[in-house]
Amino acid sequence: MALSNLLFLVAGLVFLMVVVGGITRLTESGLSITEWKPVSGAVPPLTHADWVKAFELYQATPEYREINGPAGMDLAAFKQIYFWEFLHRLIGRLIGLVFALPLLWFAFRRAIPPGYGWKMIGLLALGGAQGALGWYMVMSGLSQRTDVSHFRLSAHLLLALTIMAALIWVALDLRRLARSGSDRPSRLTGAAALTLLALFVQLLLGAWVAGLNAGQVAPDWPTMQGRLFPEGVDWSRGAFWALSNDPFLIHFVHRWWAWGVVAALVVFARKVKRVPGGRVPSIAIHSTFGTQILLGIATVMTGVSIGLAALHQAVGAALLAATIWGAHVQGAPATR
């Protein structure tokens, strides 16, 4: 049970990191720290000279030269964006320590159940990959671009959500093991896999919307610029390019694919409700997707308010957690 609690704690910290990462993107703070120093970077600038040096490094980036410099950014404004990126990275370091150190203690005490050691190592490896992927994302905006690649941004977000989902799944398996005394992990059913795939596509589209600032192209709903289908889509490089790069088209697809995801979630939640222990996760799925729809509409109609947009991303992560919970309950082995 203690190991299960640890995994739930780490999943909660990953959720927090996703929320702070969303705020970091919304405040255009992600390129404020131009170096990757996994150990020494845990300490922020402490003196005025340190802050000036950090600011000078940022001033060499295209984002500063082309956007923030001409807008008159000074050291005080730089400190504000530095805060969010530093906090985001600090939470990442905290997650590593909170997970790795207790895990070593569990291993020393031989308290990791048979068959779960490799799962713990896999989760740790995914966490390390997430840190490297985060820096790979930042690198895309330090030389030629004024922002990070939306493809790398989406990979960074989706890996974080995958880690959170895996932590929850394994923690729930451990809870069942602690209750029953036998290792009977859940299996992913076909219905759960299809539902998660639909949700995965929506989360991917949402990451692209954020990375391209596509949420700001049309502040009206359900129309876009007063039309069902927006004007301004660039088809010149083909439909595939437009679907993965054009902010108007990506925003449009993100809006309407959401209803397909809702339909899949409604059907899936009904299936979950019919299995033992499925009523509460079914309610959680319905509650989170309902809230997510309202937040998405409000975010668009407020011109992408930072507070609402951050809540939209947070509830999206919560919806994934609820769906994973439901999938775990539905995939439980039959009672013997």
Long-range contacts (C-beta under 8 A, 24 or more apart in sequence): 1-174, 1-175, 1-178, 2-106, 2-111, 3-106, 3-111, 3-112, 3-113, 3-116, 3-174, 4-171, 4-172, 4-174, 4-175, 4-178, 5-171, 6-98, 6-99, 6-102, 6-103, 6-106, 7-123, 7-167, 7-168, 7-170, 7-171, 7-174, 8-167, 8-168, 8-171, 9-98, 10-95, 10-98, 10-99, 10-167, 11-164, 11-167, 11-168, 11-171, 11-321, 13-91, 13-94, 13-95, 13-98, 14-95, 14-160, 14-163, 14-164, 14-167, 15-164, 15-314, 15-317, 15-318, 15-321, 16-91, 17-88, 17-91, 17-92, 17-95, 17-160, 18-157, 18-160, 18-161, 18-164, 18-313, 18-314, 18-317, 19-310, 19-313, 19-314, 19-317, 20-84, 20-87, 20-88, 20-91, 21-88, 21-156, 21-157, 21-160, 22-210, 22-309, 22-310, 22-313, 22-314, 23-84, 23-306, 23-310, 24-84, 24-85, 24-87, 24-88, 25-153, 25-210, 25-211, 26-210, 26-304, 26-306, 26-309, 26-310, 27-80, 27-81, 27-84, 27-306, 28-63, 28-81, 28-147, 29-80, 29-81, 29-82, 29-83, 29-84, 29-85, 30-85, 30-88, 30-137, 30-138, 30-141, 30-148, 31-58, 31-61, 31-63, 31-85, 31-138, 31-141, 31-142, 31-147, 31-148, 32-58, 32-78, 32-81, 32-82, 32-84, 32-85, 32-86, 33-82, 33-85, 33-86, 33-89, 33-138, 34-58, 34-60, 34-61, 34-138, 34-142, 36-135, 36-138, 38-93, 38-131, 41-89, 42-90, 42-93, 44-82, 44-86, 45-82, 51-75, 51-78, 51-79, 54-78, 54-82, 61-141, 61-142, 62-141, 62-142, 62-143, 62-144, 62-145, 62-146, 63-141, 63-146, 63-147, 66-146, 67-146, 89-134, 92-130, 92-131, 92-134, 95-127, 96-127, 96-128, 96-131, 99-123, 99-124, 99-127, 100-124, 113-174, 113-177, 113-183, 114-183, 115-183, 116-170, 116-174, 119-170, 122-166, 123-163, 123-166, 123-167, 123-170, 126-159, 126-162, 126-163, 126-166, 127-163, 129-159, 130-156, 130-159, 130-160, 130-163, 133-159, 147-211, 148-211, 149-211, 150-207, 150-208, 150-210, 150-211, 150-212, 151-211, 151-244, 153-207, 153-210, 153-211, 154-204, 154-207, 154-208, 154-211, 157-203, 157-207, 158-200, 158-203, 158-204, 158-207, 161-203, 161-317, 161-320, 164-317, 164-320, 164-321, 165-320, 165-321, 165-324, 168-321, 168-324, 168-325, 168-328, 169-324, 169-328, 172-325, 172-328, 173-328, 176-332, 184-332, 184-333, 185-333, 186-327, 186-328, 186-329, 186-330, 186-331, 186-332, 186-333, 187-331, 187-333, 188-327, 188-331, 189-327, 189-330, 189-331, 191-267, 191-268, 191-271, 191-330, 192-268, 192-323, 192-326, 192-327, 192-330, 192-331, 194-264, 195-264, 195-265, 195-267, 195-268, 195-323, 195-327, 196-323, 196-324, 196-327, 198-260, 198-261, 198-264, 199-261, 199-264, 199-265, 199-319, 199-320, 199-323, 201-257, 201-261, 202-254, 202-257, 202-258, 202-261, 203-316, 203-320, 205-250, 205-253, 205-254, 205-257, 206-254, 206-313, 206-316, 208-244, 208-250, 208-254, 209-247, 209-250, 209-251, 209-254, 210-309, 210-313, 212-245, 212-247, 212-250, 213-247, 213-304, 214-247, 214-248, 214-250, 214-251, 214-254, 215-251, 215-299, 215-300, 215-304, 215-309, 216-303, 216-304, 217-247, 217-248, 217-251, 218-248, 218-251, 218-300, 219-300, 219-301, 219-302, 219-303, 220-300, 220-301, 221-255, 221-297, 221-300, 221-301, 222-255, 224-248, 224-251, 224-252, 224-255, 255-296, 255-300, 258-293, 258-296, 261-289, 262-289, 262-293, 265-289, 265-319, 265-323, 268-323, 268-326, 269-326, 271-330, 272-326, 272-327, 272-329, 272-330, 275-329, 275-330, 275-332, 276-332, 276-335, 277-329, 277-332, 278-326, 278-329, 278-330, 281-322, 281-325, 281-326, 281-329, 282-326, 284-322, 284-325, 284-326, 285-319, 285-322, 285-323, 285-326, 287-322, 288-315, 288-318, 288-319, 288-322, 289-319, 291-315, 292-316, 292-319
